[in-house]
């Protein structure tokens, strides 16, 4: 699997015992308008439903998409963690809700950051040669 997406995490709450809930943060590895792939040590099964908060860390403020319903469709074990494919429920590209707008904005920022990162990783050696 690739590296996690830059500055993006998924937060969700899981039940710990009868009355306690724990907020869990998971790295996101893929994101599109239909769902995401995240990695966590929490155990879910295909068919489980999660309510996610996707948080993109930005220099001045975060972009948050809260209350994203997701259906776990696939589970792959990786060491002591699991990769989960999560399909977003009740969301599609045609929906113009505030939530889908925030998700679209997060996807745009992720794409820009990935493009900048790939330029940087291929750049320094060539710019040093130009200076010589």
N, C-alpha and C positions, 0 to 999 in steps of 0.2 A: 504494500500500500504506500502511497505517496506521503509527503509531509502533511501535517495538519495545515488547514487554511490559516493564513496570517491574521492574528488578532481577533479571531472569531471563536466564541464558545457557545455551547448550548447549556442552559441551566434548566433543571427540572427538580421536582420534589418527589421523594420516595418515602413510603411509610416505614417507620422504625418502631416496631412494637405497636401497641394499641392506640396510643394517643400522640406519639411524637412523629414529626416528619422531618426529613433531612433534605437540605438543598444540595444538589450534586451539580458539579460543573464538568462538562465533557468537551474534549477537543472535537472540532468538526473537520472532517477530511474531504467531504464533497458536499456541494450545495447547488441545487437547481430549483426551478419553480415547482417541481413535483415532490421534492423531499431532500433528505440529507443522509450522510453517513457519519456516524459519530463513534468515538471509542471511550469506553468506561469499564470499570470493574464491577458495576452493578449488573445483576442478572435479570434479564427480561426474556420473554419467549415471543416468537412470531405470533401475532394476534393481539399482543398487549397494546394498550393505548397510553401515550404520554402527552402531557401538555408542556411544550417547550417554550423557553424564552431564549431567542437567539440574540446574542450581544456582540456587536462589532465595536472594539475598542478604537477610539479615534483620539487625536491629540487634544481636542478641546471638549468634545462630548461624545457619548456613546450613541450608536444607533441601536435601538432595541425593537425587536419584533416579539411582542408578548402574547401569550395565549395561543400559540401555534399548536393545534392538535395534530398528533402524529401517530401513525399505526406502524408498529414494528413488523417488518416484512421478512427480514433476514437477519441471521445471527452467525457470526464467524468468530471462533476463539483465536486469540493471539496472545501467547504467554499467559499472564494472569488477567488479561483484559479481554473484552469482546468488542468487535466492530458490529454495529447495528445499522441496517438500512431502515430508514424511517420515511414512510410516505406521508406527505401532508394531506390531511383530511379537509375537505370543503375549500380547497384553494386551487385556483388555476390561473393561467396567464390572462384570461379575459376578465377576471374579477377585479374591480377597481377599488376594493376596500382599502382602508388605511393600512391594514395588516399586509396585504399583498404589495402595496406601495413600499412599505418598509423593507419587506423581503427583497423586492426588486432593487432597492437602493443598496442593501447589504451585498447582493450579488454583484452589482456594478463596482462597489468599492473593493471587494475581494478580487475581481478581475484586474482592476487597476494595480492593486498591490502585487499580484502575481506577475503582471507584466513588468513592473518596476524591478521586482526581485530577479526575474530572469535576465533583464538588461544588465543589472548590477553584477550578476554572477558571470556573465560573459564579457563584461566591460573592462575591469581594471587592467588585465594583462595587455589588452590592445591599447589602452590609453597610456600606459607606461612606455610602450614601444614608440608611440608618437612623440613623446617627450625627448627621447634619446637622440 
